[in-house]
Amino acid sequence: MCDESKLADWAKQTISRRQFGALGGAAALAACASGTSESKAQQPPARAGLKERGISFDTADGRLDGFLVQPDSGSHAAVILWPDIAGIREAKRNIARALASSGYAVLVVNPYYRDVTGEQFADFAAFIADGGFQKVGPWRAKLTAEAIMRDAKSITDWLDRQEGVSQAHGIGTQGYCMGGPFTVWSAAASPRIKAAASFHGGGLVRPGNPMSPSALLEKTEASYLIAIAQDDDAKAPGDKTALREAATAAGRPAKIDVYAGDHGWMVPDSPAYNAAAAAQGEADLLALYKAALA
């Protein structure tokens, strides 16, 4: 799981903010998603065939904001994208753009909307440099299972009212790092969610906790992709077995595998980004959505 000590170790490496930008550029070539953006002038233009906009709407806990990108014509299945600890930013918007190019209406959620609006960190380099853990700590503490489940209900209801979102198809959700468990909680909150993918998610197995994602699979109607980082697996090798057993007991289709990447491998602005492993994760994600959101 992404933690402060790991990010401190990353910060000690010889990776400057400019090098983080170079990592993002390599990601754009390798996986159709650029990494970071220092200013609006550096942001790429909207992709051909897509439309995008910032959004906000009321929930029980306040006014949620985010970024919606979708094909500019037709009606498509929706996807909820839960970011990692660094929150909504260009790396996540680019992941959403790439997915929208495959025919999905993708909402990137600001998970910290109860406290702040919009982007707080341009990229992981800024998160490290600006004391991100200390800054987000109070915001993150509010993201309980119950809070995310309330959010998921509001989000799915809102998505189903948007032009270009198909109610005939299920809704997907994907999450990274802290967003991993959010996908299961979302699926438990709304039967509209038919597919959930966790990439290097933390806290999926919480023994003795009734709100553990592993304990809630039986309360969902979703198919799953649980992609585990190799270093996370080394620390908790029993989690993959517990998750597989839970999915089998719940009768939920699930691909639960350890990937050849360290925690953060899917995210282009992460120092752990691994283009080859990310490409595999993206292919597995598209296969999940193709099968479960039809």
C-alpha positions as CSV (number, residue, x, y, z in Angstrom):
1,M,0.0,0.0,0.0
2,C,1.2,3.5,-0.7
3,D,2.5,5.0,2.5
4,E,4.4,8.0,3.7
5,S,7.7,6.1,4.2
6,K,7.6,4.8,0.6
7,L,6.9,8.2,-0.8
8,A,9.8,9.6,1.3
9,D,12.1,6.9,-0.2
10,W,10.9,7.9,-3.7
11,A,11.5,11.6,-2.9
12,K,15.2,10.7,-2.1
13,Q,15.7,9.3,-5.5
14,T,17.1,11.5,-8.2
15,I,13.8,12.3,-9.8
16,S,13.2,16.0,-10.3
17,R,9.9,17.6,-11.2
18,R,11.2,17.8,-14.8
19,Q,11.9,14.1,-14.8
20,F,8.4,13.4,-13.6
21,G,7.2,15.3,-16.6
22,A,9.4,13.1,-18.8
23,L,7.9,10.0,-17.2
24,G,4.5,11.3,-18.2
25,G,5.6,11.8,-21.7
26,A,6.9,8.3,-21.9
27,A,3.6,7.1,-20.6
28,A,1.8,9.0,-23.4
29,L,3.8,7.1,-26.0
30,A,3.5,3.8,-24.2
31,A,-0.1,3.9,-23.0
32,C,-1.9,6.8,-24.6
33,A,-1.9,8.7,-21.3
34,S,0.5,11.6,-20.5
35,G,1.7,11.9,-16.9
36,T,1.8,15.4,-15.5
37,S,0.9,19.0,-16.3
38,E,2.7,22.0,-14.8
39,S,0.2,24.5,-16.3
40,K,-2.8,24.7,-18.6
41,A,-0.6,25.6,-21.4
42,Q,1.1,22.2,-21.3
43,Q,-2.2,20.3,-21.1
44,P,-3.0,18.4,-24.3
45,P,-6.1,19.4,-26.3
46,A,-9.2,17.4,-26.0
47,R,-9.0,14.2,-28.0
48,A,-10.9,14.0,-31.2
49,G,-14.3,12.4,-30.9
50,L,-14.6,13.2,-27.1
51,K,-16.3,15.9,-25.1
52,E,-15.3,16.8,-21.6
53,R,-16.3,19.2,-18.8
54,G,-16.0,19.9,-15.1
55,I,-19.1,18.9,-13.2
56,S,-20.6,19.4,-9.7
57,F,-23.8,18.2,-8.1
58,D,-25.2,18.0,-4.6
59,T,-24.9,14.9,-2.4
60,A,-25.9,14.2,1.2
61,D,-22.4,15.3,2.3
62,G,-21.9,18.4,0.2
63,R,-21.4,19.4,-3.4
64,L,-19.3,16.8,-5.2
65,D,-17.1,18.0,-8.1
66,G,-15.2,16.1,-10.8
67,F,-14.4,15.7,-14.5
68,L,-16.6,14.0,-17.0
69,V,-15.3,12.8,-20.4
70,Q,-17.3,10.8,-23.0
71,P,-17.7,10.2,-26.7
72,D,-19.2,13.2,-28.4
73,S,-22.1,11.2,-29.8
74,G,-24.1,8.1,-28.9
75,S,-25.1,6.5,-25.6
76,H,-22.5,4.6,-23.6
77,A,-21.9,2.8,-20.4
78,A,-20.6,5.0,-17.5
79,V,-17.5,4.4,-15.4
80,I,-16.7,6.0,-12.0
81,L,-13.0,6.6,-11.5
82,W,-11.7,6.9,-7.9
83,P,-8.2,8.5,-7.8
84,D,-5.4,7.5,-5.5
85,I,-4.2,9.6,-2.6
86,A,-3.0,12.5,-4.7
87,G,-6.6,13.1,-5.9
88,I,-7.9,14.4,-9.2
89,R,-5.3,15.7,-11.5
90,E,-4.1,15.5,-15.2
91,A,-2.8,12.0,-14.9
92,K,-6.2,10.8,-13.9
93,R,-8.0,12.9,-16.4
94,N,-5.8,11.4,-19.1
95,I,-6.6,7.8,-17.9
96,A,-10.2,8.8,-18.2
97,R,-9.7,10.2,-21.7
98,A,-8.1,7.0,-22.9
99,L,-11.0,5.0,-21.5
100,A,-13.5,7.3,-23.0
101,S,-11.8,6.7,-26.4
102,S,-12.8,3.1,-26.0
103,G,-16.5,4.0,-25.7
104,Y,-17.2,4.9,-22.1
105,A,-18.6,8.0,-20.2
106,V,-16.0,8.4,-17.5
107,L,-16.4,10.4,-14.3
108,V,-13.2,11.2,-12.3
109,V,-14.4,12.0,-8.8
110,N,-12.7,14.5,-6.5
111,P,-12.7,12.2,-3.4
112,Y,-11.9,15.2,-1.1
113,Y,-14.9,17.3,-2.1
114,R,-16.1,17.5,1.5
115,D,-13.1,19.8,2.2
116,V,-11.7,21.2,-1.0
117,T,-12.7,21.7,-4.7
118,G,-10.8,20.4,-7.7
119,E,-7.1,19.7,-8.1
120,Q,-4.9,20.0,-5.1
121,F,-1.6,18.5,-6.5
122,A,-0.5,18.7,-10.1
123,D,1.2,15.3,-9.9
124,F,2.9,13.0,-7.5
125,A,6.0,15.1,-7.5
126,A,4.0,18.0,-6.2
127,F,2.3,15.7,-3.6
128,I,5.7,14.7,-2.3
129,A,7.1,18.3,-2.3
130,D,4.1,19.9,-0.7
131,G,3.7,17.5,2.2
132,G,0.8,15.7,0.7
133,F,0.2,13.1,3.4
134,Q,-0.1,15.8,6.1
135,K,-2.4,17.9,3.9
136,V,-4.8,15.2,2.9
137,G,-4.8,13.3,6.3
138,P,-7.9,15.1,7.7
139,W,-9.7,14.8,4.4
140,R,-8.9,11.2,3.9
141,A,-10.1,10.3,7.4
142,K,-13.7,11.2,6.3
143,L,-13.6,8.6,3.5
144,T,-15.2,5.8,5.4
145,A,-17.0,2.9,3.8
146,E,-20.3,4.5,4.8
147,A,-19.3,7.8,3.2
148,I,-18.2,6.3,0.0
149,M,-21.4,4.2,-0.2
150,R,-23.4,7.4,0.1
151,D,-21.3,9.0,-2.6
152,A,-21.8,6.0,-4.9
153,K,-25.6,6.2,-4.6
154,S,-25.5,9.9,-5.5
155,I,-23.0,9.4,-8.3
156,T,-24.9,6.6,-10.0
157,D,-28.1,8.5,-9.8
158,W,-26.5,11.6,-11.3
159,L,-24.8,9.6,-14.1
160,D,-28.1,7.9,-15.1
161,R,-29.5,11.4,-15.7
162,Q,-26.8,12.5,-18.0
163,E,-27.1,12.8,-21.8
164,G,-25.0,10.1,-23.5
165,V,-25.1,7.7,-20.5
166,S,-26.9,4.5,-21.3
167,Q,-29.2,3.1,-18.6
168,A,-29.4,-0.1,-20.6
169,H,-25.8,-0.9,-19.6
170,G,-24.3,-1.4,-16.2
171,I,-22.0,1.1,-14.6
172,G,-18.3,0.3,-14.0
173,T,-15.9,1.6,-11.4
174,Q,-12.2,1.6,-11.0
175,G,-9.9,2.8,-8.2
176,Y,-6.3,3.2,-7.5
177,C,-4.5,2.8,-4.2
178,M,-6.9,4.2,-1.6
179,G,-9.6,4.1,-4.3
180,G,-9.3,0.4,-4.6
181,P,-11.7,-0.4,-1.7
182,F,-14.0,2.4,-2.8
183,T,-14.9,0.3,-5.9
184,V,-16.3,-2.6,-3.7
185,W,-18.1,-0.2,-1.4
186,S,-19.6,1.5,-4.5
187,A,-20.8,-1.8,-5.8
188,A,-22.3,-2.7,-2.5
189,A,-24.1,0.6,-2.5
190,S,-25.6,0.4,-5.9
191,P,-26.9,-2.5,-8.0
192,R,-26.3,-0.4,-11.1
193,I,-22.6,-1.1,-10.7
194,K,-21.8,-4.3,-12.6
195,A,-18.0,-4.2,-12.8
196,A,-15.3,-3.1,-10.3
197,A,-11.6,-2.9,-10.8
198,S,-9.0,-2.3,-8.0
199,F,-5.4,-1.4,-9.0
200,H,-2.9,-1.7,-6.2
201,G,-5.7,-1.1,-3.8
202,G,-5.0,-0.9,-0.1
203,G,-7.2,-2.3,2.7
204,L,-9.2,-4.8,0.7
205,V,-8.9,-7.4,3.4
206,R,-9.7,-6.2,6.9
207,P,-10.1,-9.2,9.2
208,G,-12.9,-8.9,11.7
209,N,-14.3,-5.7,10.1
210,P,-17.8,-6.2,8.7
211,M,-17.1,-3.3,6.2
212,S,-14.0,-5.0,4.8
213,P,-14.3,-5.1,1.0
214,S,-13.6,-8.8,1.1
215,A,-16.7,-9.3,3.3
216,L,-19.0,-7.2,1.1
217,L,-18.5,-9.0,-2.2
218,E,-21.6,-11.1,-1.5
219,K,-23.7,-7.9,-1.3
220,T,-22.8,-6.8,-4.8
221,E,-23.8,-7.7,-8.3
222,A,-20.5,-6.9,-9.9
223,S,-17.7,-8.8,-11.6
224,Y,-14.2,-7.9,-10.4
225,L,-10.6,-7.3,-11.4
226,I,-8.4,-7.1,-8.4
227,A,-4.9,-6.2,-9.6
228,I,-2.3,-6.5,-6.8
229,A,1.1,-4.9,-6.8
230,Q,4.0,-7.3,-6.4
231,D,5.5,-5.4,-3.4
232,D,2.1,-5.3,-1.7
233,D,1.8,-9.0,-2.2
234,A,5.2,-9.6,-0.6
235,K,4.0,-7.7,2.5
236,A,0.6,-9.5,2.7
237,P,0.8,-12.7,0.6
238,G,-2.4,-14.0,2.2
239,D,-4.6,-11.3,0.8
240,K,-5.0,-12.7,-2.7
241,T,-6.0,-16.0,-1.2
242,A,-8.5,-14.4,1.1
243,L,-10.0,-12.4,-1.8
244,R,-10.2,-15.4,-4.1
245,E,-12.0,-17.4,-1.4
246,A,-14.4,-14.5,-0.7
247,A,-15.2,-14.1,-4.4
248,T,-15.9,-17.8,-4.7
249,A,-18.1,-17.9,-1.6
250,A,-20.0,-14.8,-2.9
251,G,-20.4,-16.3,-6.3
252,R,-18.9,-13.3,-7.9
253,P,-16.7,-13.5,-11.1
254,A,-13.3,-12.2,-10.2
255,K,-9.8,-12.1,-11.8
256,I,-7.4,-11.6,-8.8
257,D,-3.8,-11.6,-9.8
258,V,-0.4,-10.2,-8.8
259,Y,1.0,-8.0,-11.5
260,A,4.7,-7.4,-12.4
261,G,4.7,-3.9,-11.0
262,D,5.2,-2.2,-7.7
263,H,2.5,-0.1,-5.9
264,G,1.5,2.7,-8.2
265,W,2.5,0.9,-11.4
266,M,-0.7,1.9,-13.3
267,V,-0.3,5.7,-12.8
268,P,1.8,7.6,-15.2
269,D,2.9,10.3,-12.8
270,S,4.0,7.7,-10.1
271,P,7.7,6.9,-9.7
272,A,6.6,3.3,-9.8
273,Y,4.9,3.6,-13.2
274,N,5.6,0.5,-15.3
275,A,4.4,0.8,-18.9
276,A,4.4,-2.9,-19.7
277,A,2.4,-3.8,-16.5
278,A,0.1,-0.9,-17.0
279,A,-0.7,-2.0,-20.6
280,Q,-1.6,-5.4,-19.2
281,G,-3.8,-3.8,-16.5
282,E,-5.5,-1.6,-19.1
283,A,-6.2,-4.6,-21.4
284,D,-7.7,-6.6,-18.4
285,L,-9.8,-3.6,-17.5
286,L,-11.3,-3.3,-21.0
287,A,-11.9,-7.1,-21.0
288,L,-13.8,-6.7,-17.7
289,Y,-15.9,-3.9,-18.9
290,K,-16.7,-5.5,-22.3
291,A,-17.9,-8.7,-20.5
292,A,-19.8,-7.1,-17.6
293,L,-21.2,-3.8,-18.9
294,A,-22.9,-5.2,-22.0
